[in-house]
């Protein structure tokens, strides 16, 4: 994983998203708003050039790349 020009604060968001697989629950654990988690996810997706998570009715499904990061 290339970390040059990557905001390391986003790693915490990524780790919690990988654990929770839900933006609302991740936001609660991180003590930030759900829109803030969504904005961070946009940046994370851009960095990895992959959606990483696919929205489903009950949370998020990991893409193969996200599974590799997990």
C-alpha positions in Angstrom: 0.0 0.0 0.0 1.4 3.3 -1.1 1.1 5.9 1.7 2.8 8.8 0.0 0.3 11.8 -0.1 -2.2 9.8 2.0 -3.8 11.4 5.0 -3.0 8.9 7.8 -6.1 10.1 9.7 -8.1 8.3 7.1 -6.6 5.0 8.1 -8.6 5.1 11.4 -11.8 5.6 9.4 -10.9 2.8 7.0 -10.1 0.3 9.9 -13.4 1.1 11.6 -15.4 0.8 8.4 -13.7 -2.6 7.7 -14.8 -3.7 11.1 -18.3 -2.3 11.2 -19.3 -2.5 7.5 -21.7 0.3 8.3 -21.1 4.1 8.0 -23.5 5.0 10.8 -22.0 2.5 13.2 -18.5 3.6 12.2 -19.4 7.2 12.8 -20.7 6.4 16.3 -17.5 4.6 17.2 -15.3 7.4 15.8 -17.4 10.1 17.5 -18.0 11.9 14.2 -21.0 12.4 12.0 -22.1 10.0 9.3 -21.5 12.6 6.6 -17.9 13.0 7.8 -17.4 9.3 7.4 -18.9 9.4 3.9 -16.6 12.3 3.0 -13.6 10.3 4.3 -14.7 7.3 2.4 -14.7 9.3 -0.9 -11.1 10.3 -0.3 -10.1 6.7 0.6 -11.9 5.3 -2.5 -10.0 7.9 -4.6 -6.7 6.9 -3.1 -7.2 3.2 -3.7 -9.0 3.7 -7.1 -11.6 1.2 -6.0 -15.1 1.6 -4.4 -13.9 -0.7 -1.5 -17.5 -1.0 -0.2 -20.8 -1.7 -2.0 -23.9 -0.4 -0.3 -26.5 -3.1 0.6 -29.7 -2.9 2.5 -28.0 -3.8 5.8 -24.6 -2.3 5.6 -21.6 -2.5 3.3 -20.2 -5.4 1.3 -16.4 -5.4 0.8 -14.9 -5.5 -2.7 -12.0 -7.9 -3.3 -9.6 -5.0 -2.8 -11.1 -4.1 0.6 -11.0 -7.8 1.6 -7.3 -7.7 0.8 -6.8 -4.6 3.0 -8.8 -6.2 5.8 
